[in-house]
Amino acid sequence: MSSKDPAPLNGRIRYLWFTVLWAVFTLPFLSRLVLGQTSHDVELYWVGGSAVLQGARIYTDVVFEYPPYALLWFVGPAAVSGNLAEFRVVFGLLIWAIDAAVKGYLLWQALVSGRRVRDFLPFALYISGTAALGHFLLQRYDVIPAALSMAALLWLVRGWPATAGAVIALAIGAKVYPVLYVPVMAVYAARRSRSDVLRFAVAGAITLLPLLIAVWWMPWWRFATFHAGRGLQVESAWASVVWMLHFAGVPARWEFITAWNEVTGPVAERLVGPATTIWVAATGLSLWRAVMAARRLFSSASDTRTRSIGDTRLASGESVSSLALLMVMPVLSFVAFSPVLSPQFHLWLLPWCALGLVSKNLPALDASLARRAIWCIFLATLIVPVFYPSKTYTHGLDIGRTAALVFRNGLLIYAAACLWVSAGRRQATLS
């Protein structure tokens, strides 16, 4: 410890500070249980959970647009709720508790690490980001797969590969996109030992096994058909540019379709195909780059720090930050280039940005570029309330809010590019 570092807090004082700060930065979010109207998503959660309790055939008698394990989080609140209003409160309390646990972890890490300003940056970033997304926070279930994925990472680096495999499988069964985390996690597990990667894979497969068995009476794959044929959702980078161009005379319409808003018109229709191709390619290439960077880092014998990446000394800091940013690379590309981009997708990114700031050293990435990506994602999140919710959202954003939306999307794309280049530079250094 340097002479400039503050003295560590003793146990009792640390617990006191933790309790006070945790309460100050989590309890105010409970006000969202009564603010605003009940979202359409919460209605869908209520319908799905209630249908299961009543014995209805989900995906057959009842249309359900989410993967089966999402039901695990809806049935409980539905069981103790008599109507939609009560369900909103109970479900909101569940989401609040999970989000508060994430904040509690980040705060505790800050207090354990020290009392320097930088130690609290992960916690401050996460609470600020979730505050900006307060409209969504307690009325979406996106916090659940994000928190499960974060927990899976932490269990993996602490030597619990089977638990990590089971938890990431639960996240996949609830929202699908966490499947993009698996390859990098598998590389890390394989670096530690063959038994670790085997336990990680077997536990994950066992956890997903009920999905294979359920196909005999529950056609759960139909949830994907609900989203088939979607156009350019208004918040996506593609739609935002078309809508900005419509102020210059390019034909475009802002339309409500099924349960979301899309930008339509001749230009938008021609863009759907290329946009989808670029989205898939960008996500796939980012996943490949992340896996290659992970393999290079975790197998390099030339760097003494790298050789001990799986040991206790690095597990609590550098490996967590590096793994978090490598894991989020493909998901960031998935979000930034997607033709279907909802504002709550920022909740997928925030925990990883926070973990990326836990350590000053990022052995898997060029640290300067990686931190630039983190702050761009953070700034993009803070911009969300400018355009959603807003008075002009239902019939089409005005030019000012459209400019903010285009800027937000540009930040996400730039952040994805920064992580891509960052991983490439570090790979070249380790070669």
C-alpha positions in Angstrom: 0.0 0.0 0.0 1.4 3.4 -0.9 1.6 6.2 1.5 -1.2 8.0 -0.4 -3.6 5.2 -0.1 -6.2 5.5 2.7 -6.0 3.1 5.6 -8.4 0.1 5.2 -11.7 0.2 7.1 -12.1 -2.2 10.0 -14.9 -4.7 9.8 -17.6 -2.9 11.8 -17.1 0.5 10.0 -17.0 -1.2 6.6 -20.3 -2.9 7.3 -21.8 0.4 8.4 -20.6 2.3 5.4 -21.9 -0.6 3.2 -25.4 -0.5 4.7 -25.7 3.2 4.5 -24.5 3.6 0.9 -26.4 0.5 -0.3 -29.6 1.9 1.2 -29.1 5.4 -0.2 -28.5 4.1 -3.8 -31.0 1.3 -4.0 -34.1 2.2 -1.9 -35.0 5.2 -4.1 -35.5 2.9 -7.0 -38.6 1.4 -5.2 -40.4 4.6 -6.2 -40.6 3.1 -9.7 -43.1 0.6 -8.4 -45.8 3.2 -8.5 -44.6 5.7 -11.1 -45.8 5.6 -14.7 -48.1 3.2 -16.4 -47.8 -0.5 -16.5 -45.9 -1.5 -19.5 -47.0 -3.9 -22.2 -44.1 -6.2 -21.3 -45.4 -6.6 -17.7 -48.8 -7.5 -19.0 -47.1 -10.3 -21.1 -45.2 -11.5 -18.1 -48.5 -11.6 -16.1 -50.3 -13.5 -18.9 -47.5 -16.0 -19.2 -47.1 -16.7 -15.5 -50.9 -16.9 -14.9 -51.3 -19.2 -17.9 -48.9 -21.7 -16.5 -50.6 -21.7 -13.1 -54.0 -22.3 -14.7 -52.7 -25.2 -16.7 -52.9 -23.6 -20.1 -50.7 -24.9 -22.9 -48.1 -22.2 -23.2 -46.8 -21.4 -26.8 -50.0 -23.3 -28.0 -53.1 -21.9 -26.3 -51.2 -18.8 -25.1 -48.8 -16.8 -27.3 -45.6 -16.3 -25.4 -42.7 -14.4 -27.0 -40.0 -15.3 -24.5 -37.8 -18.5 -24.0 -39.2 -21.1 -21.5 -36.9 -20.3 -18.5 -38.2 -16.8 -18.4 -41.4 -18.3 -17.0 -39.4 -19.3 -13.9 -39.4 -15.6 -13.0 -43.0 -14.9 -13.8 -44.8 -17.8 -12.2 -43.8 -16.9 -8.6 -45.0 -13.3 -8.7 -48.2 -14.4 -10.5 -48.9 -17.0 -7.9 -49.1 -14.4 -5.1 -50.8 -11.7 -7.2 -54.5 -11.4 -7.8 -54.4 -9.0 -10.6 -52.0 -7.1 -13.0 -51.4 -4.2 -10.6 -50.3 -6.6 -7.8 -48.2 -8.5 -10.2 -46.4 -5.3 -11.2 -45.5 -4.6 -7.6 -44.3 -8.2 -6.8 -42.4 -8.6 -10.0 -40.9 -5.1 -9.5 -39.7 -6.1 -6.0 -38.0 -9.2 -7.5 -36.2 -7.2 -10.1 -35.3 -4.6 -7.5 -33.8 -7.2 -5.2 -31.7 -8.7 -8.0 -30.5 -5.3 -9.1 -29.7 -4.3 -5.5 -27.6 -7.5 -5.2 -25.5 -6.4 -8.2 -25.1 -3.0 -6.7 -24.2 -4.6 -3.4 -21.5 -6.7 -4.9 -19.9 -3.7 -6.7 -20.1 -1.5 -3.6 -18.6 -4.2 -1.4 -15.7 -4.6 -3.8 -15.1 -0.9 -3.6 -15.0 -0.9 0.2 -12.8 -3.9 0.3 -10.4 -2.6 -2.3 -10.0 0.8 -0.6 -11.5 4.2 -0.4 -9.9 5.8 -3.4 -12.2 7.5 -5.9 -11.4 5.0 -8.7 -12.4 2.0 -6.5 -16.0 3.4 -6.5 -16.1 4.0 -10.3 -17.7 0.6 -11.1 -20.4 1.1 -8.5 -21.0 4.8 -9.5 -21.2 3.9 -13.2 -23.7 1.1 -12.6 -26.0 3.1 -10.4 -25.9 6.1 -12.7 -26.7 3.9 -15.7 -29.6 2.1 -14.0 -31.0 5.5 -12.8 -31.0 6.7 -16.5 -32.9 3.5 -17.4 -35.2 3.8 -14.4 -38.3 3.8 -16.7 -37.4 0.2 -17.7 -35.6 -1.2 -14.7 -38.5 -2.6 -12.7 -40.8 -3.3 -15.7 -38.4 -5.5 -17.7 -36.7 -8.8 -16.9 -33.5 -7.9 -18.6 -31.7 -7.5 -15.3 -32.2 -11.2 -14.6 -30.1 -12.7 -17.4 -27.6 -9.9 -17.0 -27.2 -10.6 -13.3 -27.1 -14.4 -13.9 -24.4 -14.0 -16.5 -22.3 -11.7 -14.2 -22.7 -14.3 -11.4 -21.6 -17.1 -13.7 -18.4 -15.2 -14.6 -17.6 -14.5 -11.0 -18.1 -18.2 -10.0 -16.0 -19.3 -12.9 -12.9 -17.3 -11.9 -13.3 -18.3 -8.3 -13.0 -22.0 -9.3 -16.7 -23.1 -9.4 -17.0 -24.1 -13.1 -20.0 -26.4 -12.6 -22.0 -23.7 -10.9 -20.9 -21.2 -13.6 -22.1 -23.6 -16.3 -25.5 -24.1 -14.7 -26.1 -20.4 -14.1 -25.1 -19.3 -17.6 -27.4 -22.0 -18.9 -30.3 -20.5 -16.9 -29.5 -17.2 -18.4 -29.5 -18.6 -21.9 -32.8 -20.3 -21.2 -34.3 -17.0 -20.1 -33.1 -14.7 -22.8 -30.9 -16.6 -25.4 -28.3 -13.9 -26.0 -26.0 -15.0 -23.1 -25.0 -18.0 -25.3 -22.5 -15.5 -26.8 -20.7 -15.5 -23.4 -20.1 -19.3 -23.5 -17.1 -19.6 -25.9 -14.9 -17.2 -23.9 -15.9 -18.8 -20.6 -15.1 -22.2 -22.1 -11.7 -21.0 -23.1 -11.0 -19.7 -19.6 -12.2 -22.9 -18.0 -10.1 -25.0 -20.4 -7.0 -22.9 -19.5 -7.5 -23.8 -15.8 -7.9 -27.5 -16.4 -9.6 -30.1 -18.6 -11.8 -31.1 -15.6 -13.0 -27.5 -15.2 -14.1 -27.2 -18.8 -15.8 -30.6 -18.6 -17.7 -29.6 -15.4 -18.6 -26.3 -17.0 -20.0 -28.0 -20.1 -21.8 -30.9 -18.3 -23.5 -28.6 -15.8 -24.7 -26.3 -18.5 -26.0 -29.3 -20.6 -27.8 -30.8 -17.6 -29.4 -27.4 -16.9 -30.7 -27.1 -20.4 -31.8 -30.7 -20.6 -35.4 -29.9 -19.5 -35.8 -27.8 -22.7 -35.0 -30.9 -24.8 -37.5 -33.0 -22.8 -40.2 -30.3 -22.9 -40.4 -30.2 -26.7 -42.7 -33.3 -26.5 -45.5 -31.2 -25.0 -44.3 -27.6 -25.2 -43.4 -26.2 -28.6 -41.3 -23.5 -27.0 -39.3 -22.8 -30.1 -42.3 -20.9 -31.3 -41.2 -17.9 -29.3 -38.7 -17.1 -32.0 -41.4 -17.0 -34.7 -43.0 -14.0 -32.8 -40.0 -12.0 -33.8 -39.6 -13.3 -37.4 -40.0 -10.8 -40.2 -39.4 -7.8 -38.0 -38.3 -4.6 -39.8 -36.1 -1.7 -38.5 -37.1 -0.9 -34.9 -37.0 2.9 -34.5 -34.2 2.9 -31.9 -31.8 0.9 -34.1 -28.9 2.6 -35.8 -30.4 1.8 -39.2 -33.8 3.2 -38.5 -32.5 6.3 -36.7 -30.5 7.3 -39.8 -33.5 6.8 -42.1 -35.7 8.8 -39.8 -33.1 11.6 -39.7 -33.0 11.6 -43.5 -36.8 11.9 -43.6 -36.4 15.5 -42.4 -34.5 16.1 -45.6 -37.2 14.6 -47.7 -36.5 10.8 -47.8 -39.8 9.0 -47.5 -40.2 7.2 -44.2 -43.0 6.5 -41.7 -43.0 5.9 -38.0 -45.5 3.0 -37.3 -46.6 0.9 -34.4 -46.4 -2.8 -35.5 -47.5 -5.6 -33.2 -45.9 -4.5 -30.0 -43.1 -2.1 -31.1 -42.4 0.9 -33.4 -40.7 0.6 -36.7 -39.5 3.0 -39.3 -41.0 1.9 -42.6 -40.9 3.1 -46.2 -39.1 2.1 -49.4 -35.6 3.0 -48.1 -36.2 1.2 -44.8 -37.5 -1.9 -46.5 -34.5 -2.2 -48.7 -32.2 -1.8 -45.7 -33.6 -4.7 -43.7 -31.7 -7.4 -45.6 -28.3 -5.7 -45.6 -28.7 -4.6 -42.0 -29.4 -8.1 -40.9 -26.4 -9.4 -42.8 -24.1 -6.8 -41.3 -25.5 -7.5 -37.8 -24.9 -11.2 -38.0 -21.4 -10.7 -39.5 -20.4 -8.1 -36.9 -21.6 -10.3 -34.0 -19.9 -13.4 -35.4 -16.6 -11.6 -36.1 -16.6 -10.0 -32.6 -17.2 -13.4 -31.1 -14.3 -14.8 -33.1 -12.0 -11.9 -32.1 -12.9 -12.4 -28.4 -12.2 -16.1 -28.5 -8.9 -15.6 -30.2 -7.9 -13.0 -27.7 -8.9 -15.2 -24.8 -7.0 -18.2 -26.3 -3.9 -16.1 -26.8 -4.0 -14.6 -23.4 -4.7 -17.7 -21.4 -2.2 -19.9 -23.3 0.7 -17.5 -23.6 3.9 -18.7 -22.0 5.9 -15.5 -22.7 4.2 -13.3 -20.1 4.6 -14.3 -16.5 1.4 -12.5 -15.5 -0.5 -14.5 -18.1 0.8 -17.8 -16.9 -0.9 -17.2 -13.6 -4.2 -15.8 -15.0 -6.2 -18.5 -13.3 -4.6 -18.3 -9.9 -6.0 -16.5 -6.8 -3.8 -13.5 -7.3 -5.5 -12.5 -10.5 -8.9 -14.0 -10.1 -10.2 -11.1 -8.1 -9.1 -8.4 -10.4 -7.4 -8.6 -13.7 -9.0 -11.8 -15.0 -12.5 -10.6 -14.0 -12.1 -7.3 -15.8 -10.4 -8.8 -18.9 -13.0 -11.7 -19.1 -15.9 -9.3 -18.7 -14.8 -7.1 -21.6 -14.0 -10.1 -23.8 -17.4 -11.6 -23.0 -19.3 -8.4 -23.8 -17.6 -7.8 -27.1 -20.0 -9.9 -29.2 -23.0 -8.8 -27.2 -22.0 -5.1 -27.8 -21.9 -5.8 -31.5 -25.2 -7.7 -31.3 -26.7 -4.6 -29.7 -25.0 -1.8 -31.7 -25.7 -3.3 -35.2 -29.0 -4.9 -34.5 -32.1 -3.9 -36.6 -34.0 -4.5 -33.4 -32.6 -2.4 -30.6 -34.7 -1.7 -27.5 -33.4 0.8 -24.9 -33.5 -1.8 -22.2 -30.7 -3.6 -24.0 -28.4 -1.2 -22.2 -29.1 -3.3 -19.1 -27.2 -6.1 -20.8 -24.1 -4.0 -21.1 -23.9 -2.1 -17.8 -22.7 -4.9 -15.5 -19.8 -5.7 -17.8 -18.8 -2.1 -18.1 -18.7 -1.9 -14.3 -16.6 -5.1 -14.0 -14.3 -3.8 -16.7 -13.3 -1.0 -14.4 -12.6 -3.2 -11.4 -8.9 -3.5 -12.3 -6.5 -0.9 -13.7 -4.7 -3.7 -15.6 -6.4 -5.4 -18.5 -4.0 -8.2 -19.7 -6.4 -9.2 -22.5 -6.9 -5.7 -24.0 -5.3 -2.4 -24.8 -6.4 -0.7 -21.6 -6.8 2.8 -23.0 -9.1 1.8 -25.9 -11.0 -0.6 -23.6 -11.8 2.1 -21.1 -12.8 4.4 -24.0 -15.4 1.8 -25.0 -16.7 1.6 -21.5 -17.2 5.3 -21.2 -18.9 5.5 -24.6 -21.4 2.8 -23.5 -22.0 4.7 -20.3 -22.5 8.0 -22.1 -24.8 6.2 -24.6 -26.9 4.9 -21.7 -27.2 8.4 -20.1 -28.6 9.7 -23.5 -31.5 7.2 -23.5 -33.9 9.4 -21.5 -33.6 12.1 -24.0 -35.6 10.2 -26.6 -37.4 7.6 -24.6 -39.8 8.1 -23.0 -40.8 11.4 -24.7 -43.9 13.1 -25.9 -43.0 12.7 -29.6 -42.1 9.0 -29.4 -45.5 7.6 -30.2 -45.8 9.4 -33.6 -42.2 10.1 -34.5 -39.2 11.8 -32.8 -38.6 15.5 -33.6 -35.3 16.4 -35.2 -33.5 17.2 -31.9 -34.3 13.9 -30.2 -33.6 12.1 -33.5 -30.1 13.6 -33.4 -29.6 12.4 -29.9 -30.7 8.9 -30.9 -28.3 8.9 -33.9 -25.5 10.1 -31.5 -26.4 7.3 -29.0 -26.2 4.7 -31.7 -22.9 6.1 -33.0 -21.4 5.8 -29.5 -22.4 2.2 -29.3 -20.9 1.4 -32.7 -17.7 3.3 -31.8 -17.5 1.4 -28.6 -17.7 -1.9 -30.4 -14.9 -0.8 -32.8 -12.8 0.3 -29.8 -13.1 -3.2 -28.2 -12.4 -4.9 -31.5 -9.2 -2.9 -32.0 -8.2 -3.1 -28.4 -8.3 -6.9 -28.5 -6.4 -7.0 -31.7 -3.6 -4.7 -30.4 -3.2 -6.9 -27.3 -3.1 -10.0 -29.4 -0.3 -8.6 -31.4 1.6 -7.7 -28.3 1.3 -11.3 -26.9 2.3 -12.9 -30.2 
